[in-house]
Amino acid sequence: MASILIVEDDKPINELIARNLKLVGHTCEQIYDGLQAVTLVNAKKFDLILLDVMLPGLDGFEVIQRISPTPVIFLTAKDNIGDRIHGLNMGADDYIVKPFDTLSY
């Protein structure tokens, strides 16, 4: 399965994402700060980064500019079309607006 880095400063949301991904077999590391994310991503390989935009340290837009090429999905409350276009133009593979639902089977 995939090695996924979750970069989300809201601890309950970070934990919810991690629990759901682990349930289906992925391994996850959890970070709560943009600067920590840059340090970790440049030291370790991940298959995917789930990245919030509004983070302490560096925001998600700054983080994506400073990391090695890794697939990134923005998970953010910033829902205006300008932010979405900006995130996708910066190289994000997708842009998902919070709140979002998790499916249970």
C-alpha positions in Angstrom: 0.0 0.0 0.0 1.0 3.7 -0.1 3.1 5.7 2.2 1.1 8.9 2.8 2.1 12.1 4.6 -0.8 14.0 6.2 0.0 17.7 6.7 -3.0 19.1 8.6 -2.8 21.4 11.6 -6.3 20.5 12.9 -5.5 17.5 15.0 -8.9 15.8 15.0 -9.1 16.1 11.2 -5.5 14.8 10.8 -6.4 11.9 13.0 -9.6 11.1 11.2 -7.8 11.1 7.9 -5.0 8.8 9.2 -7.5 6.4 10.8 -9.4 6.0 7.6 -6.3 5.5 5.5 -4.8 3.0 7.9 -8.1 1.0 7.9 -7.5 0.2 4.2 -3.8 -0.6 4.6 -1.9 2.6 4.0 0.9 3.8 6.2 0.7 7.4 7.4 2.9 10.0 9.0 1.2 13.0 10.5 2.6 16.5 10.5 1.0 19.7 11.8 3.2 22.4 10.4 4.4 23.5 7.0 8.1 23.8 8.0 8.1 20.3 9.4 6.5 19.0 6.2 9.3 20.5 4.0 12.0 19.0 6.2 10.4 15.5 6.3 9.5 15.4 2.6 13.0 16.3 1.6 14.4 13.6 3.8 12.0 10.8 3.1 10.0 9.5 0.1 6.2 9.4 0.2 3.8 8.1 -2.4 1.3 10.9 -1.7 1.0 14.1 0.4 -2.3 15.3 1.7 -1.6 19.0 2.3 -3.7 21.7 4.0 -3.3 25.2 2.7 -3.7 27.1 5.9 -0.8 25.9 8.1 1.5 27.4 10.7 5.1 27.9 9.6 4.6 27.8 5.9 1.3 27.6 4.1 0.5 24.8 1.8 1.2 26.9 -1.3 4.7 27.6 0.0 5.3 24.0 1.0 4.5 22.6 -2.5 7.1 25.0 -4.0 9.8 23.7 -1.6 9.4 19.9 -1.9 10.6 17.3 -4.3 8.2 16.1 -6.9 5.6 14.0 -5.0 1.9 13.7 -5.8 0.0 16.3 -3.7 -3.7 16.6 -2.9 -4.7 19.8 -1.2 -7.3 19.4 1.6 -8.5 22.8 2.6 -11.3 25.1 3.6 -10.2 27.7 1.0 -13.0 27.1 -1.4 -12.9 30.0 -3.8 -12.2 29.3 -7.4 -9.0 31.5 -7.4 -7.4 29.4 -4.7 -8.4 26.2 -6.5 -6.8 27.3 -9.7 -3.8 28.6 -7.9 -3.3 25.3 -6.1 -3.7 23.2 -9.3 -1.4 25.5 -11.3 1.3 25.1 -8.6 1.3 21.4 -9.3 -1.2 19.8 -7.0 -2.9 16.7 -8.4 -6.2 17.5 -6.9 -7.9 20.1 -4.6 -10.5 18.9 -2.1 -12.5 21.4 -0.1 -13.3 20.7 3.6 -15.6 19.7 5.1 -15.6 16.3 3.4 -17.3 13.0 4.3 -15.7 9.7 4.8 -17.6 6.7 3.5 -18.1 3.6 5.7 -18.7 0.3 4.2 
